[in-house]
Amino acid sequence: MPHDQVTAEVRSLINGYDPEGLLGMGAPEDEYDSEVGDLAALVHAGQEITATAVSAIWNRWFNMSPNWTTRDPEQVSEVATALEQLRNNR
């Protein structure tokens, strides 16, 4: 799967969750693109994608408490599972 397509799928996934509620407050659709880029790199890296890996990326960009990873760890796990499926299907 081409890098651009993976990035688009990761963006759609993250924007669907809107983890920090920023899109709901009117932020542009590319608000999470820094995080999306790092998450797409995980998909391309070929290693297993875990909730811990997703949290590490998220916490690097949103270094505040609480944030999505502490407020909704179940969603973080769901995202990790979806990214792992994407990795396996590319």
ChimeraX attribute file (.defattr): number of C-alpha atoms within 10 A of each C-alpha:
attribute: neighborCount
match mode: 1-to-1
recipient: residues
	/A:1	10
	/A:2	8
	/A:3	14
	/A:4	10
	/A:5	12
	/A:6	22
	/A:7	20
	/A:8	15
	/A:9	16
	/A:10	24
	/A:11	22
	/A:12	14
	/A:13	15
	/A:14	17
	/A:15	21
	/A:16	10
	/A:17	14
	/A:18	16
	/A:19	19
	/A:20	15
	/A:21	12
	/A:22	14
	/A:23	17
	/A:24	11
	/A:25	8
	/A:26	9
	/A:27	11
	/A:28	10
	/A:29	13
	/A:30	11
	/A:31	15
	/A:32	20
	/A:33	17
	/A:34	12
	/A:35	20
	/A:36	24
	/A:37	17
	/A:38	16
	/A:39	25
	/A:40	23
	/A:41	14
	/A:42	20
	/A:43	24
	/A:44	18
	/A:45	11
	/A:46	12
	/A:47	11
	/A:48	15
	/A:49	22
	/A:50	18
	/A:51	19
	/A:52	14
	/A:53	15
	/A:54	20
	/A:55	20
	/A:56	14
	/A:57	18
	/A:58	22
	/A:59	17
	/A:60	10
	/A:61	12
	/A:62	16
	/A:63	11
	/A:64	10
	/A:65	10
	/A:66	10
	/A:67	16
	/A:68	20
	/A:69	22
	/A:70	13
	/A:71	13
	/A:72	12
	/A:73	15
	/A:74	13
	/A:75	15
	/A:76	23
	/A:77	18
	/A:78	13
	/A:79	21
	/A:80	21
	/A:81	16
	/A:82	15
	/A:83	25
	/A:84	18
	/A:85	14
	/A:86	18
	/A:87	20
	/A:88	13
	/A:89	9
	/A:90	13
